[in-house]
């Protein structure tokens, strides 16, 4: 069933938990019209979660999941564009002034990390 599908990832899990929170909030609110908004948000989040889980566009869903994960994860690397070919080169942070060797064109340039 999940052959060629994205499946369940951290972003899907987070949207599912948020939908449960909004559904609970909707059931706690006594005023019928005020409870409608959290209920609609919960339904939209469940629909988005199902869309993500059953999506066949794996590249796009992986990109979204990586962007979501980057919010909570510290990246130990700094990225620079090569002045000659514009290739993005990844180097470790907090190393001071270093010489960066571009893997594409072989150009060497100095940057501070």
Buried (B, 14 or more C-beta within 10 A) or exposed (E): EEEEBBEEBEBBEBBBEBBEBBBEBBEEBEEEEEBEEBBEBBBEBBEBBEEBBEBEEEEEBEEBBEEBEEEEEEEEEBEBEBEEEEEEBEBEEEEEEEEBEBEEEEBEBEBEB
